[in-house]
Amino acid sequence: MENLYETGVRPLIDEYLQKKSEEVRDYGIYWSASSAGQCKRLIVFKRLGLPKVPEIVEDSARSTRVFEAGHIFHEWVQRITKNAGISISSEQELLEPKYFIKGHYDDLLDINGRKVLYDYKTANSKAFNYDFGLSDLHRMQLGTYMLMLRKEHPDLKEARILQIEKDTLRMREHDLNYDAKLRDDVVGFWKALNQNWNDYLEFGTLPDCTCHLIDNGWMAKRTKAGKVYNDFYFNGEPCSMEWYLMNKENLNVKQ
């Protein structure tokens, strides 16, 4: 009997999404705003073009489908806010030349005369049932986008995460206010990252891996199911120096 799962459109979809996921987004001399708050060694490894550990690349078809589903929900909510007349702008590119940051935000809304930046996230029903609040990474990401957006919208003082459960479309929100502490944390992060990059170019030194210190260390370990979220997890080490040294001679260092 013919295996419909293997002979129909599903393998073609996976093939397309796999090729799409392998495309490298080149930011040139800029950092991706979405990397705010991450381990600085991890970010530097990505900029260096360090290849992912092959074990992590394997069996990524389902992951690419899940990632694509997230885009679909983004587009759905953005279409609603636009049609409802509450979206000021969405998916616009932002640049911060002073700190070399580039990124695209999800949605800037007018909520009863108050500007609110929204970032849309999706989760499966199991994950949605565990509410851990606003993570360290989300705080730094939202803070970075507000830092850049406030050049054009100085009255922007609030950002929110809208989390959408994909099975039944339950929703919840977490908010973040822009204040001096957040601004200093965000600016300090990007200043330090740029200094790390300059130190690498001049001295060849790399920042310490801090994956284990961020959001309960989920990027520093292997889950019980064997899943790894760090592209450079090798021989039990996140942001592995062993993996870096094995591939160092093939790196294309950009100024």
C-alpha positions in Angstrom: 0.0 0.0 0.0 1.3 3.5 -0.9 2.6 5.6 1.9 0.6 8.8 1.5 2.6 10.6 4.1 5.8 10.0 2.2 4.6 10.3 -1.4 2.3 13.4 -1.3 2.9 17.1 -0.8 4.3 16.9 2.7 7.9 16.0 1.6 7.8 18.9 -1.0 6.7 21.3 1.7 9.5 20.1 4.0 12.0 20.4 1.3 11.0 24.0 0.5 11.0 25.0 4.1 14.3 23.3 4.8 16.0 25.3 2.0 14.3 28.5 3.2 15.6 27.9 6.8 19.2 27.4 5.5 19.2 30.9 3.9 21.6 33.1 5.9 20.3 36.6 6.6 23.3 38.9 6.2 23.1 42.0 8.3 26.5 43.3 7.3 28.0 45.4 10.0 24.7 45.4 12.0 23.5 43.1 14.7 20.0 41.6 14.7 17.7 43.4 17.1 16.1 40.0 17.9 19.3 38.8 19.5 19.1 41.3 22.3 19.8 39.8 25.7 21.3 36.5 24.3 24.7 35.1 25.2 27.2 37.4 23.5 29.5 34.5 22.5 26.5 32.9 20.7 25.9 36.2 18.9 29.5 36.6 17.9 29.6 33.0 16.6 26.6 33.7 14.4 28.2 36.8 13.0 31.4 34.9 12.3 29.4 32.4 10.2 30.4 29.5 12.4 28.6 26.4 11.0 25.9 24.8 13.1 26.7 21.5 14.7 25.4 18.9 12.2 23.5 16.9 14.9 21.4 20.1 15.5 20.6 20.7 11.9 19.3 17.1 11.4 15.6 16.3 11.7 14.5 20.0 11.4 11.5 19.5 9.1 9.0 19.6 11.9 10.7 22.6 13.4 10.6 24.6 10.2 6.8 23.8 9.9 6.3 25.1 13.5 8.3 28.2 12.7 6.3 28.9 9.6 3.1 28.5 11.5 4.3 31.3 13.8 4.6 33.6 10.7 1.0 32.7 9.7 -0.3 33.8 13.1 1.7 37.0 12.9 0.2 37.8 9.5 -3.3 37.0 10.8 -3.1 39.3 13.8 -1.5 42.1 11.7 -4.2 41.9 9.1 -6.9 42.2 11.9 -5.2 45.2 13.5 -4.7 46.9 10.1 -8.4 46.3 9.1 -9.6 47.5 12.5 -7.7 50.7 12.0 -5.6 50.5 15.1 -2.2 49.6 13.5 0.0 52.6 13.0 2.7 50.5 11.2 3.9 46.9 11.2 6.9 44.9 10.0 9.0 48.1 9.4 12.7 48.0 9.4 14.5 49.9 12.1 18.2 51.0 12.2 20.3 52.2 15.0 23.7 53.2 13.5 25.1 54.3 16.9 25.0 50.7 18.2 24.8 48.9 14.8 21.4 47.4 15.3 18.9 46.4 12.6 15.5 44.7 13.0 11.8 44.5 12.2 9.1 45.0 14.8 5.7 43.2 14.7 3.1 45.9 15.3 2.8 49.5 16.6 -0.8 50.1 17.7 -2.9 53.0 18.8 -4.9 51.7 21.8 -7.4 54.5 22.6 -4.9 57.2 21.9 -2.0 55.4 23.6 0.9 54.0 21.5 1.8 50.4 22.3 4.4 48.2 20.6 3.2 44.6 20.2 5.3 41.4 19.7 3.3 38.4 18.7 4.3 34.9 20.0 2.7 31.5 19.5 2.7 28.5 21.7 1.2 25.0 21.7 -1.4 24.2 24.3 1.0 22.5 26.7 3.4 25.4 26.7 0.6 27.9 27.0 -0.6 26.4 30.3 2.7 27.4 31.9 2.9 31.1 32.3 6.4 32.2 33.3 5.8 35.9 32.7 8.0 38.2 30.7 11.4 36.5 30.1 14.8 38.2 30.3 15.1 37.9 26.5 11.7 39.3 25.8 12.5 42.3 28.1 15.7 43.1 26.2 14.2 42.6 22.8 11.2 44.8 23.5 13.4 47.4 25.1 15.7 47.4 22.0 12.7 48.0 19.6 11.4 50.7 21.9 14.8 52.4 22.0 14.8 52.6 18.2 11.1 53.4 17.7 11.2 56.3 20.2 13.3 58.3 17.8 10.2 58.7 15.6 7.6 58.1 18.4 9.0 59.7 21.6 5.6 59.2 23.3 6.0 55.4 23.1 6.3 54.1 26.6 4.8 50.7 26.6 5.4 47.3 24.8 3.5 44.1 25.2 3.9 40.4 24.3 0.7 38.9 22.9 1.0 35.1 23.3 -1.4 33.0 21.1 -2.2 29.4 21.8 -2.4 27.7 18.4 -5.0 25.1 19.1 -7.9 27.1 20.5 -6.6 30.7 20.0 -6.5 31.5 23.7 -4.5 34.7 24.3 -2.7 36.4 27.1 -0.5 39.5 27.4 2.6 40.7 29.3 3.6 44.3 29.4 6.8 46.3 29.7 7.2 50.0 30.5 10.1 52.0 29.1 12.0 53.7 31.8 15.6 54.7 32.6 16.6 51.3 34.0 15.4 49.5 30.8 17.1 52.1 28.6 20.4 51.7 30.5 20.2 47.9 30.4 19.6 47.9 26.6 22.2 50.4 25.8 24.7 48.7 28.1 24.1 45.4 26.3 24.8 46.7 22.8 27.8 48.7 23.9 29.3 45.6 25.5 28.6 43.5 22.4 30.3 46.0 20.1 33.3 46.0 22.4 33.3 42.2 22.4 33.4 42.3 18.6 36.2 44.9 18.5 38.2 42.8 21.0 37.8 39.8 18.7 39.0 41.7 15.7 41.9 43.1 17.5 43.0 40.4 19.9 41.1 37.3 18.8 39.4 37.0 22.2 35.8 35.8 22.6 33.3 36.7 25.4 32.4 34.1 27.9 29.4 31.9 27.3 26.5 33.0 29.5 23.7 30.8 28.1 23.4 29.1 31.5 22.6 32.4 33.2 19.7 33.5 30.9 16.1 32.4 31.4 16.9 29.3 33.5 19.6 28.2 31.1 17.4 26.6 28.4 20.0 27.3 25.7 22.8 25.7 27.7 21.6 22.2 27.9 19.9 19.2 26.2 16.3 18.6 27.1 15.0 15.2 28.4 13.7 14.6 24.9 17.2 15.2 23.5 16.4 18.6 22.0 19.1 21.3 21.8 18.4 25.0 21.2 22.0 26.2 20.9 23.4 25.9 17.4 26.9 25.4 18.7 26.3 22.8 21.4 29.1 20.3 21.0 30.3 17.5 23.3 28.1 18.7 26.1 29.3 22.3 25.9 27.0 25.3 24.8 28.8 27.8 22.5 31.6 25.2 22.3 35.1 26.5 22.0 36.1 23.0 20.8 33.7 23.4 17.9 34.9 26.9 17.2 38.6 25.8 17.1 37.7 23.0 14.7 36.1 25.4 12.3 38.1 28.6 12.9 40.2 28.4 9.7 37.1 28.5 7.5 35.5 31.5 9.1 34.9 34.6 7.0 35.4 37.5 9.4 33.7 40.7 8.4 34.6 44.1 9.8 
